[in-house]
Amino acid sequence: MNMLSINNIKLVNSLQLKKQRDKSELYVIEGDKMVREYLTSEEEIVWLFAKPEWIASLPGALVERVPNIIAVSYDELKRISSLKTPHNAMAIVHKKVTPLTAESLLNGLTIVLDSIQDPGNLGTIIRLAGWFGIDKIICSHGCVDLYNPKVLQATMGALLHVVVHYTEILPLMGDARAMGLPVYAAALEGESIYEAKLPGSAILIFGNESKGISAELMAASTHSVMIPSFGNRGAGIDSLNAAMAVAVVCSEFRRRSLPGQ
């Protein structure tokens, strides 16, 4: 194990910027639970920064798979952490690229996000996808960066179970529709999610926090569904948070797939 150097500090701090994450194809994860889960996964951990006692608690096989391990004090973690209160460990991970084809969308549900801007929303949506057994999310290029530290913290490690792609959505929707895959747009106007026919395989589109789904994607969808309000919409409650909407829609799709539904 080595000591923390100025170059280590510069590397970690540089990865707070998207352009540096893109250039290096690296990103930072923080938190004891998340780092341990990554160590037991197939992800490529390039650097591990952790308190000596935390490193000592790891099985030898996990330690051996990391090429660069730096034992750090709590004060040193504070110098490189993006958190106000750092945990015992953080790591630098190499990005993994997974090919995306329209054919891969045919089995099961796929979430499509149109210009989601809030890091907490994107991270929570990834976590929700993992909860509901949805292993693919497709983001427009207008979405917040997947490897933003706030996004990663909000995923709570669910990124290990959900593949997130960034691509031009319209061409992909066209290919999916040509293969007979239904495309459901979650909007303020449409058929109630509780009354609509919901198949086991579909694309589910959710829009920007303030602008909703773009007109182009609305036109490309085959169905429009809404979550009905049971309260007073005139009392300043005119819509749901994006992640809340994803939770309700995915829950109803999954409920319909249960035996007897």
GIKA-V163005 format. One record per pair of residues at least 24 apart in sequence whose ideal C-beta (glycine too) atoms are under 10 Angstrom apart, sorted by sequence separation. I is the first residue (numbers start at 1). GAP is how many residues later the second one is. D is the distance in whole Angstrom. If there is no record, write none. Layout:
i->I gap->GAP d->D
i->I gap->GAP d->D
//
This chain:
i->38 gap->24 d->10
i->39 gap->24 d->9
i->45 gap->24 d->9
i->48 gap->24 d->10
i->68 gap->24 d->8
i->109 gap->24 d->8
i->110 gap->24 d->7
i->111 gap->24 d->10
i->112 gap->24 d->9
i->113 gap->24 d->7
i->114 gap->24 d->10
i->115 gap->24 d->9
i->116 gap->24 d->8
i->120 gap->24 d->9
i->122 gap->24 d->7
i->142 gap->24 d->10
i->188 gap->24 d->7
i->199 gap->24 d->10
i->225 gap->24 d->7
i->32 gap->25 d->10
i->40 gap->25 d->10
i->51 gap->25 d->9
i->66 gap->25 d->8
i->108 gap->25 d->8
i->109 gap->25 d->5
i->110 gap->25 d->9
i->111 gap->25 d->7
i->112 gap->25 d->8
i->113 gap->25 d->7
i->114 gap->25 d->8
i->115 gap->25 d->6
i->117 gap->25 d->8
i->118 gap->25 d->10
i->119 gap->25 d->5
i->123 gap->25 d->8
i->126 gap->25 d->8
i->130 gap->25 d->8
i->137 gap->25 d->6
i->138 gap->25 d->9
i->139 gap->25 d->6
i->141 gap->25 d->6
i->187 gap->25 d->6
i->188 gap->25 d->10
i->198 gap->25 d->9
i->227 gap->25 d->9
i->36 gap->26 d->8
i->39 gap->26 d->7
i->51 gap->26 d->7
i->66 gap->26 d->10
i->108 gap->26 d->7
i->109 gap->26 d->9
i->110 gap->26 d->5
i->111 gap->26 d->5
i->112 gap->26 d->5
i->113 gap->26 d->5
i->114 gap->26 d->5
i->115 gap->26 d->9
i->116 gap->26 d->8
i->117 gap->26 d->7
i->118 gap->26 d->7
i->119 gap->26 d->8
i->122 gap->26 d->8
i->123 gap->26 d->10
i->125 gap->26 d->10
i->126 gap->26 d->9
i->129 gap->26 d->10
i->130 gap->26 d->9
i->135 gap->26 d->7
i->136 gap->26 d->7
i->137 gap->26 d->7
i->138 gap->26 d->8
i->139 gap->26 d->7
i->140 gap->26 d->8
i->141 gap->26 d->8
i->176 gap->26 d->9
i->177 gap->26 d->9
i->186 gap->26 d->9
i->187 gap->26 d->6
i->197 gap->26 d->8
i->39 gap->27 d->7
i->49 gap->27 d->8
i->50 gap->27 d->8
i->108 gap->27 d->7
i->109 gap->27 d->8
i->110 gap->27 d->7
i->111 gap->27 d->7
i->112 gap->27 d->8
i->113 gap->27 d->7
i->115 gap->27 d->4
i->116 gap->27 d->5
i->117 gap->27 d->6
i->119 gap->27 d->10
i->123 gap->27 d->7
i->124 gap->27 d->9
i->127 gap->27 d->7
i->128 gap->27 d->10
i->130 gap->27 d->9
i->131 gap->27 d->8
i->134 gap->27 d->10
i->135 gap->27 d->6
i->136 gap->27 d->6
i->137 gap->27 d->5
i->138 gap->27 d->5
i->139 gap->27 d->5
i->140 gap->27 d->8
i->141 gap->27 d->7
i->142 gap->27 d->10
i->176 gap->27 d->6
i->185 gap->27 d->9
i->186 gap->27 d->8
i->196 gap->27 d->7
i->198 gap->27 d->8
i->212 gap->27 d->9
i->225 gap->27 d->9
i->49 gap->28 d->7
i->108 gap->28 d->8
i->110 gap->28 d->6
i->111 gap->28 d->9
i->112 gap->28 d->8
i->114 gap->28 d->7
i->115 gap->28 d->6
i->116 gap->28 d->6
i->120 gap->28 d->10
i->122 gap->28 d->9
i->123 gap->28 d->4
i->126 gap->28 d->8
i->127 gap->28 d->5
i->130 gap->28 d->4
i->133 gap->28 d->9
i->134 gap->28 d->7
i->135 gap->28 d->6
i->136 gap->28 d->8
i->137 gap->28 d->7
i->138 gap->28 d->8
i->139 gap->28 d->8
i->140 gap->28 d->8
i->141 gap->28 d->9
i->185 gap->28 d->5
i->190 gap->28 d->10
i->196 gap->28 d->9
i->225 gap->28 d->10
i->113 gap->29 d->9
i->114 gap->29 d->8
i->115 gap->29 d->9
i->119 gap->29 d->5
i->122 gap->29 d->5
i->123 gap->29 d->7
i->125 gap->29 d->9
i->126 gap->29 d->5
i->127 gap->29 d->5
i->129 gap->29 d->7
i->130 gap->29 d->8
i->133 gap->29 d->10
i->136 gap->29 d->7
i->137 gap->29 d->10
i->138 gap->29 d->6
i->140 gap->29 d->5
i->189 gap->29 d->10
i->196 gap->29 d->5
i->210 gap->29 d->9
i->113 gap->30 d->5
i->119 gap->30 d->8
i->120 gap->30 d->6
i->121 gap->30 d->9
i->122 gap->30 d->10
i->123 gap->30 d->7
i->124 gap->30 d->5
i->125 gap->30 d->9
i->126 gap->30 d->9
i->127 gap->30 d->8
i->128 gap->30 d->8
i->129 gap->30 d->10
i->130 gap->30 d->8
i->131 gap->30 d->10
i->138 gap->30 d->10
i->139 gap->30 d->8
i->140 gap->30 d->9
i->173 gap->30 d->7
i->195 gap->30 d->9
i->196 gap->30 d->9
i->209 gap->30 d->9
i->212 gap->30 d->10
i->49 gap->31 d->7
i->57 gap->31 d->9
i->58 gap->31 d->9
i->104 gap->31 d->10
i->105 gap->31 d->7
i->113 gap->31 d->9
i->119 gap->31 d->4
i->120 gap->31 d->8
i->123 gap->31 d->2
i->124 gap->31 d->8
i->126 gap->31 d->10
i->127 gap->31 d->4
i->130 gap->31 d->5
i->131 gap->31 d->10
i->138 gap->31 d->6
i->172 gap->31 d->9
i->187 gap->31 d->7
i->190 gap->31 d->9
i->194 gap->31 d->9
i->49 gap->32 d->9
i->57 gap->32 d->10
i->104 gap->32 d->7
i->118 gap->32 d->9
i->119 gap->32 d->4
i->122 gap->32 d->7
i->123 gap->32 d->5
i->124 gap->32 d->9
i->126 gap->32 d->5
i->127 gap->32 d->9
i->129 gap->32 d->8
i->130 gap->32 d->5
i->173 gap->32 d->8
i->185 gap->32 d->7
i->191 gap->32 d->7
i->193 gap->32 d->5
i->194 gap->32 d->10
i->209 gap->32 d->8
i->210 gap->32 d->10
i->54 gap->33 d->9
i->55 gap->33 d->9
i->105 gap->33 d->8
i->118 gap->33 d->9
i->119 gap->33 d->9
i->120 gap->33 d->9
i->121 gap->33 d->8
i->122 gap->33 d->8
i->123 gap->33 d->8
i->125 gap->33 d->10
i->126 gap->33 d->6
i->129 gap->33 d->5
i->185 gap->33 d->6
i->190 gap->33 d->7
i->191 gap->33 d->7
i->192 gap->33 d->7
i->193 gap->33 d->7
i->194 gap->33 d->9
i->195 gap->33 d->9
i->209 gap->33 d->5
i->54 gap->34 d->4
i->55 gap->34 d->8
i->119 gap->34 d->8
i->120 gap->34 d->5
i->124 gap->34 d->9
i->127 gap->34 d->10
i->128 gap->34 d->9
i->129 gap->34 d->10
i->138 gap->34 d->7
i->169 gap->34 d->9
i->183 gap->34 d->9
i->185 gap->34 d->9
i->187 gap->34 d->9
i->190 gap->34 d->3
i->191 gap->34 d->6
i->192 gap->34 d->6
i->193 gap->34 d->6
i->194 gap->34 d->7
i->208 gap->34 d->8
i->209 gap->34 d->10
i->11 gap->35 d->10
i->12 gap->35 d->8
i->51 gap->35 d->10
i->53 gap->35 d->8
i->54 gap->35 d->5
i->116 gap->35 d->10
i->119 gap->35 d->7
i->123 gap->35 d->8
i->126 gap->35 d->9
i->127 gap->35 d->8
i->129 gap->35 d->9
i->138 gap->35 d->9
i->185 gap->35 d->9
i->186 gap->35 d->10
i->189 gap->35 d->7
i->190 gap->35 d->5
i->191 gap->35 d->7
i->192 gap->35 d->8
i->193 gap->35 d->8
i->207 gap->35 d->8
i->11 gap->36 d->8
i->51 gap->36 d->9
i->52 gap->36 d->10
i->100 gap->36 d->8
i->118 gap->36 d->9
i->123 gap->36 d->9
i->126 gap->36 d->5
i->169 gap->36 d->8
i->185 gap->36 d->4
i->188 gap->36 d->9
i->189 gap->36 d->10
i->190 gap->36 d->4
i->192 gap->36 d->5
i->206 gap->36 d->6
i->12 gap->37 d->7
i->49 gap->37 d->10
i->50 gap->37 d->9
i->51 gap->37 d->5
i->125 gap->37 d->9
i->126 gap->37 d->10
i->183 gap->37 d->7
i->184 gap->37 d->7
i->185 gap->37 d->9
i->186 gap->37 d->10
i->187 gap->37 d->5
i->189 gap->37 d->6
i->190 gap->37 d->10
i->206 gap->37 d->9
i->50 gap->38 d->6
i->51 gap->38 d->7
i->98 gap->38 d->9
i->100 gap->38 d->7
i->126 gap->38 d->7
i->183 gap->38 d->4
i->184 gap->38 d->7
i->185 gap->38 d->7
i->186 gap->38 d->8
i->187 gap->38 d->7
i->188 gap->38 d->6
i->207 gap->38 d->9
i->8 gap->39 d->7
i->49 gap->39 d->10
i->50 gap->39 d->4
i->125 gap->39 d->10
i->182 gap->39 d->9
i->183 gap->39 d->5
i->184 gap->39 d->5
i->185 gap->39 d->5
i->186 gap->39 d->6
i->187 gap->39 d->6
i->188 gap->39 d->9
i->206 gap->39 d->6
i->9 gap->40 d->10
i->49 gap->40 d->7
i->50 gap->40 d->7
i->182 gap->40 d->5
i->183 gap->40 d->7
i->184 gap->40 d->8
i->185 gap->40 d->7
i->186 gap->40 d->7
i->187 gap->40 d->10
i->206 gap->40 d->6
i->8 gap->41 d->7
i->48 gap->41 d->7
i->49 gap->41 d->5
i->50 gap->41 d->8
i->181 gap->41 d->9
i->182 gap->41 d->6
i->183 gap->41 d->10
i->184 gap->41 d->6
i->185 gap->41 d->10
i->186 gap->41 d->7
i->188 gap->41 d->10
i->204 gap->41 d->10
i->48 gap->42 d->8
i->49 gap->42 d->7
i->122 gap->42 d->9
i->180 gap->42 d->10
i->204 gap->42 d->8
i->47 gap->43 d->9
i->48 gap->43 d->5
i->49 gap->43 d->8
i->173 gap->43 d->9
i->177 gap->43 d->7
i->206 gap->43 d->8
i->47 gap->44 d->6
i->48 gap->44 d->8
i->170 gap->44 d->9
i->173 gap->44 d->7
i->176 gap->44 d->9
i->177 gap->44 d->9
i->205 gap->44 d->10
i->206 gap->44 d->10
i->4 gap->45 d->7
i->46 gap->45 d->8
i->47 gap->45 d->4
i->169 gap->45 d->9
i->177 gap->45 d->7
i->188 gap->45 d->10
i->204 gap->45 d->6
i->45 gap->46 d->5
i->46 gap->46 d->5
i->47 gap->46 d->9
i->170 gap->46 d->6
i->173 gap->46 d->10
i->174 gap->46 d->7
i->176 gap->46 d->10
i->204 gap->46 d->7
i->1 gap->47 d->9
i->30 gap->47 d->9
i->45 gap->47 d->7
i->46 gap->47 d->7
i->169 gap->47 d->9
i->170 gap->47 d->7
i->173 gap->47 d->4
i->43 gap->48 d->9
i->44 gap->48 d->10
i->45 gap->48 d->6
i->46 gap->48 d->6
i->169 gap->48 d->6
i->172 gap->48 d->10
i->173 gap->48 d->8
i->1 gap->49 d->10
i->44 gap->49 d->7
i->45 gap->49 d->8
i->170 gap->49 d->9
i->171 gap->49 d->10
i->173 gap->49 d->9
i->204 gap->49 d->7
i->30 gap->50 d->10
i->39 gap->50 d->9
i->43 gap->50 d->6
i->44 gap->50 d->4
i->170 gap->50 d->6
i->188 gap->50 d->8
i->1 gap->51 d->8
i->30 gap->51 d->6
i->38 gap->51 d->10
i->43 gap->51 d->8
i->44 gap->51 d->9
i->95 gap->51 d->9
i->111 gap->51 d->9
i->113 gap->51 d->9
i->169 gap->51 d->8
i->188 gap->51 d->6
i->198 gap->51 d->9
i->202 gap->51 d->7
i->28 gap->52 d->9
i->30 gap->52 d->7
i->31 gap->52 d->8
i->35 gap->52 d->8
i->36 gap->52 d->10
i->39 gap->52 d->8
i->41 gap->52 d->10
i->43 gap->52 d->10
i->44 gap->52 d->7
i->95 gap->52 d->7
i->188 gap->52 d->10
i->193 gap->52 d->10
i->201 gap->52 d->10
i->28 gap->53 d->9
i->30 gap->53 d->6
i->34 gap->53 d->9
i->35 gap->53 d->8
i->36 gap->53 d->8
i->38 gap->53 d->6
i->43 gap->53 d->7
i->111 gap->53 d->9
i->112 gap->53 d->10
i->113 gap->53 d->10
i->200 gap->53 d->8
i->1 gap->54 d->7
i->28 gap->54 d->7
i->33 gap->54 d->8
i->35 gap->54 d->4
i->42 gap->54 d->9
i->93 gap->54 d->9
i->115 gap->54 d->10
i->186 gap->54 d->9
i->194 gap->54 d->10
i->198 gap->54 d->7
i->199 gap->54 d->8
i->200 gap->54 d->9
i->31 gap->55 d->9
i->32 gap->55 d->5
i->34 gap->55 d->9
i->35 gap->55 d->7
i->36 gap->55 d->10
i->38 gap->55 d->6
i->110 gap->55 d->10
i->112 gap->55 d->10
i->114 gap->55 d->7
i->193 gap->55 d->7
i->198 gap->55 d->5
i->30 gap->56 d->7
i->31 gap->56 d->5
i->32 gap->56 d->5
i->33 gap->56 d->9
i->34 gap->56 d->9
i->35 gap->56 d->5
i->113 gap->56 d->9
i->186 gap->56 d->9
i->193 gap->56 d->6
i->196 gap->56 d->9
i->198 gap->56 d->9
i->200 gap->56 d->8
i->201 gap->56 d->10
i->30 gap->57 d->6
i->31 gap->57 d->9
i->32 gap->57 d->6
i->34 gap->57 d->9
i->112 gap->57 d->6
i->196 gap->57 d->10
i->198 gap->57 d->9
i->199 gap->57 d->8
i->200 gap->57 d->5
i->30 gap->58 d->10
i->31 gap->58 d->7
i->32 gap->58 d->10
i->35 gap->58 d->9
i->187 gap->58 d->10
i->193 gap->58 d->9
i->194 gap->58 d->7
i->198 gap->58 d->5
i->199 gap->58 d->9
i->30 gap->59 d->8
i->31 gap->59 d->8
i->93 gap->59 d->10
i->104 gap->59 d->9
i->186 gap->59 d->6
i->193 gap->59 d->5
i->197 gap->59 d->9
i->198 gap->59 d->8
i->8 gap->60 d->9
i->29 gap->60 d->9
i->30 gap->60 d->4
i->31 gap->60 d->10
i->112 gap->60 d->8
i->186 gap->60 d->8
i->192 gap->60 d->10
i->193 gap->60 d->8
i->196 gap->60 d->9
i->29 gap->61 d->7
i->30 gap->61 d->8
i->104 gap->61 d->10
i->112 gap->61 d->8
i->194 gap->61 d->10
i->1 gap->62 d->9
i->8 gap->62 d->6
i->28 gap->62 d->6
i->29 gap->62 d->5
i->110 gap->62 d->10
i->186 gap->62 d->9
i->194 gap->62 d->10
i->28 gap->63 d->7
i->29 gap->63 d->8
i->96 gap->63 d->10
i->100 gap->63 d->8
i->186 gap->63 d->5
i->193 gap->63 d->10
i->198 gap->63 d->9
i->8 gap->64 d->9
i->16 gap->64 d->10
i->27 gap->64 d->10
i->28 gap->64 d->6
i->29 gap->64 d->6
i->99 gap->64 d->10
i->112 gap->64 d->10
i->5 gap->65 d->8
i->15 gap->65 d->10
i->27 gap->65 d->7
i->28 gap->65 d->8
i->98 gap->65 d->5
i->100 gap->65 d->5
i->138 gap->65 d->8
i->140 gap->65 d->10
i->143 gap->65 d->9
i->184 gap->65 d->8
i->2 gap->66 d->7
i->4 gap->66 d->5
i->13 gap->66 d->9
i->16 gap->66 d->6
i->26 gap->66 d->5
i->27 gap->66 d->6
i->82 gap->66 d->10
i->83 gap->66 d->8
i->93 gap->66 d->10
i->97 gap->66 d->10
i->98 gap->66 d->9
i->99 gap->66 d->9
i->100 gap->66 d->9
i->110 gap->66 d->8
i->142 gap->66 d->8
i->1 gap->67 d->9
i->2 gap->67 d->7
i->3 gap->67 d->7
i->4 gap->67 d->8
i->9 gap->67 d->9
i->12 gap->67 d->9
i->13 gap->67 d->7
i->15 gap->67 d->9
i->26 gap->67 d->7
i->27 gap->67 d->8
i->82 gap->67 d->4
i->96 gap->67 d->9
i->98 gap->67 d->7
i->100 gap->67 d->6
i->105 gap->67 d->8
i->136 gap->67 d->10
i->137 gap->67 d->10
i->138 gap->67 d->9
i->140 gap->67 d->10
i->1 gap->68 d->5
i->2 gap->68 d->5
i->3 gap->68 d->8
i->4 gap->68 d->5
i->8 gap->68 d->9
i->12 gap->68 d->4
i->24 gap->68 d->9
i->25 gap->68 d->10
i->26 gap->68 d->6
i->27 gap->68 d->6
i->81 gap->68 d->9
i->82 gap->68 d->8
i->97 gap->68 d->9
i->105 gap->68 d->10
i->140 gap->68 d->9
i->1 gap->69 d->7
i->2 gap->69 d->8
i->3 gap->69 d->8
i->4 gap->69 d->9
i->11 gap->69 d->9
i->12 gap->69 d->8
i->13 gap->69 d->9
i->25 gap->69 d->6
i->26 gap->69 d->7
i->102 gap->69 d->9
i->137 gap->69 d->10
i->184 gap->69 d->8
i->1 gap->70 d->5
i->9 gap->70 d->6
i->10 gap->70 d->10
i->12 gap->70 d->9
i->24 gap->70 d->9
i->25 gap->70 d->5
i->82 gap->70 d->9
i->83 gap->70 d->8
i->102 gap->70 d->6
i->105 gap->70 d->9
i->106 gap->70 d->8
i->134 gap->70 d->8
i->1 gap->71 d->10
i->8 gap->71 d->10
i->9 gap->71 d->6
i->24 gap->71 d->9
i->25 gap->71 d->9
i->82 gap->71 d->8
i->101 gap->71 d->9
i->102 gap->71 d->9
i->105 gap->71 d->5
i->110 gap->71 d->9
i->112 gap->71 d->8
i->114 gap->71 d->9
i->4 gap->72 d->5
i->8 gap->72 d->7
i->25 gap->72 d->9
i->100 gap->72 d->8
i->102 gap->72 d->9
i->103 gap->72 d->9
i->112 gap->72 d->10
i->142 gap->72 d->9
i->3 gap->73 d->9
i->4 gap->73 d->9
i->22 gap->73 d->9
i->102 gap->73 d->4
i->103 gap->73 d->9
i->106 gap->73 d->6
i->110 gap->73 d->10
i->112 gap->73 d->9
i->21 gap->74 d->8
i->101 gap->74 d->8
i->102 gap->74 d->5
i->105 gap->74 d->8
i->106 gap->74 d->8
i->107 gap->74 d->10
i->140 gap->74 d->8
i->4 gap->75 d->8
i->102 gap->75 d->9
i->106 gap->75 d->6
i->109 gap->75 d->9
i->111 gap->75 d->10
i->4 gap->76 d->8
i->102 gap->76 d->8
i->103 gap->76 d->7
i->105 gap->76 d->6
i->15 gap->77 d->7
i->102 gap->77 d->6
i->140 gap->77 d->8
i->12 gap->78 d->8
i->15 gap->78 d->10
i->103 gap->78 d->10
i->105 gap->78 d->10
i->102 gap->79 d->8
i->12 gap->80 d->7
i->11 gap->81 d->7
i->125 gap->81 d->8
i->8 gap->84 d->9
i->121 gap->85 d->9
i->121 gap->88 d->7
i->109 gap->89 d->10
i->154 gap->89 d->9
i->109 gap->90 d->9
i->116 gap->90 d->7
i->118 gap->90 d->10
i->109 gap->91 d->8
i->110 gap->91 d->9
i->112 gap->91 d->6
i->113 gap->91 d->10
i->114 gap->91 d->6
i->116 gap->91 d->8
i->117 gap->91 d->7
i->118 gap->91 d->6
i->108 gap->92 d->7
i->109 gap->92 d->7
i->110 gap->92 d->8
i->111 gap->92 d->8
i->112 gap->92 d->7
i->113 gap->92 d->8
i->114 gap->92 d->7
i->115 gap->92 d->7
i->116 gap->92 d->7
i->117 gap->92 d->6
i->107 gap->93 d->9
i->108 gap->93 d->6
i->109 gap->93 d->6
i->110 gap->93 d->5
i->111 gap->93 d->5
i->112 gap->93 d->5
i->113 gap->93 d->6
i->114 gap->93 d->5
i->115 gap->93 d->4
i->116 gap->93 d->7
i->117 gap->93 d->8
i->107 gap->94 d->6
i->108 gap->94 d->9
i->109 gap->94 d->8
i->110 gap->94 d->7
i->111 gap->94 d->8
i->112 gap->94 d->7
i->113 gap->94 d->8
i->114 gap->94 d->6
i->115 gap->94 d->9
i->117 gap->94 d->10
i->106 gap->95 d->6
i->109 gap->95 d->6
i->110 gap->95 d->10
i->111 gap->95 d->7
i->112 gap->95 d->10
i->113 gap->95 d->9
i->115 gap->95 d->10
i->105 gap->96 d->8
i->115 gap->96 d->7
i->105 gap->97 d->9
i->114 gap->97 d->9
i->115 gap->97 d->9
i->105 gap->98 d->6
i->114 gap->98 d->8
i->115 gap->98 d->9
i->114 gap->99 d->5
i->115 gap->99 d->7
i->113 gap->100 d->10
i->114 gap->100 d->6
i->102 gap->101 d->10
i->112 gap->101 d->9
i->114 gap->102 d->9
i->115 gap->102 d->10
i->114 gap->103 d->6
i->114 gap->104 d->9
i->112 gap->105 d->8
i->112 gap->109 d->10
i->137 gap->109 d->10
i->134 gap->112 d->10
i->132 gap->114 d->9
i->128 gap->115 d->7
i->132 gap->115 d->8
i->41 gap->116 d->9
i->43 gap->116 d->9
i->127 gap->116 d->9
i->128 gap->116 d->10
i->131 gap->116 d->8
i->134 gap->116 d->7
i->43 gap->117 d->7
i->124 gap->117 d->9
i->125 gap->117 d->7
i->126 gap->117 d->10
i->129 gap->117 d->8
i->132 gap->117 d->10
i->133 gap->117 d->9
i->27 gap->118 d->9
i->29 gap->118 d->9
i->34 gap->118 d->8
i->41 gap->118 d->10
i->42 gap->118 d->9
i->124 gap->118 d->9
i->125 gap->118 d->5
i->128 gap->118 d->5
i->132 gap->118 d->4
i->27 gap->119 d->8
i->28 gap->119 d->8
i->30 gap->119 d->7
i->34 gap->119 d->8
i->37 gap->119 d->10
i->38 gap->119 d->8
i->41 gap->119 d->5
i->124 gap->119 d->4
i->128 gap->119 d->5
i->131 gap->119 d->8
i->132 gap->119 d->7
i->134 gap->119 d->9
i->27 gap->120 d->4
i->29 gap->120 d->9
i->37 gap->120 d->5
i->40 gap->120 d->9
i->41 gap->120 d->9
i->121 gap->120 d->7
i->122 gap->120 d->9
i->123 gap->120 d->9
i->124 gap->120 d->9
i->125 gap->120 d->9
i->126 gap->120 d->10
i->127 gap->120 d->10
i->131 gap->120 d->9
i->134 gap->120 d->9
i->26 gap->121 d->9
i->27 gap->121 d->9
i->28 gap->121 d->7
i->31 gap->121 d->9
i->34 gap->121 d->8
i->36 gap->121 d->9
i->37 gap->121 d->10
i->38 gap->121 d->9
i->120 gap->121 d->9
i->121 gap->121 d->5
i->122 gap->121 d->8
i->125 gap->121 d->5
i->128 gap->121 d->10
i->129 gap->121 d->7
i->132 gap->121 d->8
i->133 gap->121 d->7
i->25 gap->122 d->10
i->27 gap->122 d->8
i->30 gap->122 d->8
i->31 gap->122 d->7
i->34 gap->122 d->7
i->35 gap->122 d->9
i->37 gap->122 d->10
i->38 gap->122 d->7
i->120 gap->122 d->10
i->121 gap->122 d->5
i->124 gap->122 d->8
i->125 gap->122 d->9
i->128 gap->122 d->6
i->132 gap->122 d->5
i->22 gap->123 d->8
i->29 gap->123 d->6
i->30 gap->123 d->7
i->33 gap->123 d->8
i->34 gap->123 d->5
i->37 gap->123 d->6
i->118 gap->123 d->9
i->120 gap->123 d->8
i->121 gap->123 d->9
i->124 gap->123 d->8
i->128 gap->123 d->9
i->131 gap->123 d->9
i->21 gap->124 d->7
i->27 gap->124 d->10
i->28 gap->124 d->8
i->29 gap->124 d->9
i->33 gap->124 d->7
i->34 gap->124 d->10
i->37 gap->124 d->10
i->118 gap->124 d->7
i->121 gap->124 d->10
i->133 gap->124 d->10
i->21 gap->125 d->9
i->22 gap->125 d->9
i->27 gap->125 d->7
i->31 gap->125 d->9
i->34 gap->125 d->9
i->117 gap->125 d->9
i->118 gap->125 d->9
i->121 gap->125 d->9
i->125 gap->125 d->9
i->18 gap->126 d->9
i->21 gap->126 d->5
i->29 gap->126 d->9
i->31 gap->126 d->8
i->34 gap->126 d->9
i->116 gap->126 d->6
i->18 gap->127 d->5
i->21 gap->127 d->9
i->116 gap->127 d->9
i->17 gap->128 d->10
i->18 gap->128 d->10
i->21 gap->128 d->10
i->29 gap->128 d->8
i->18 gap->129 d->8
i->113 gap->129 d->8
i->18 gap->130 d->7
i->29 gap->130 d->9
i->116 gap->130 d->10
i->15 gap->132 d->8
i->16 gap->132 d->9
i->27 gap->132 d->10
i->16 gap->133 d->7
i->113 gap->133 d->9
i->15 gap->134 d->9
i->111 gap->135 d->7
i->111 gap->138 d->9
i->111 gap->139 d->8
i->109 gap->140 d->10
i->109 gap->141 d->7
i->109 gap->144 d->6
i->109 gap->145 d->8
i->109 gap->148 d->9
i->108 gap->149 d->10
//
